[in-house]
């Protein structure tokens, strides 16, 4: 079930889809692409210094590497 907009509930939807998020305490937003995650980070003013997760595992990439204003 979609929470709102492009956000996905990790527990319900990651079994069906590959999802991206951030390795940040309390983070509960997940997206189908890094581009959608990057857009959310820019729109919401989230710190860009967190590592990206893919299906809950760290990718060792930082979201700031994908931000384009």
Helices and strands as residue ranges (DSSP letters): H 10-13, E 20-22, H 34-44, E 51-54, E 57-62, G 63-66
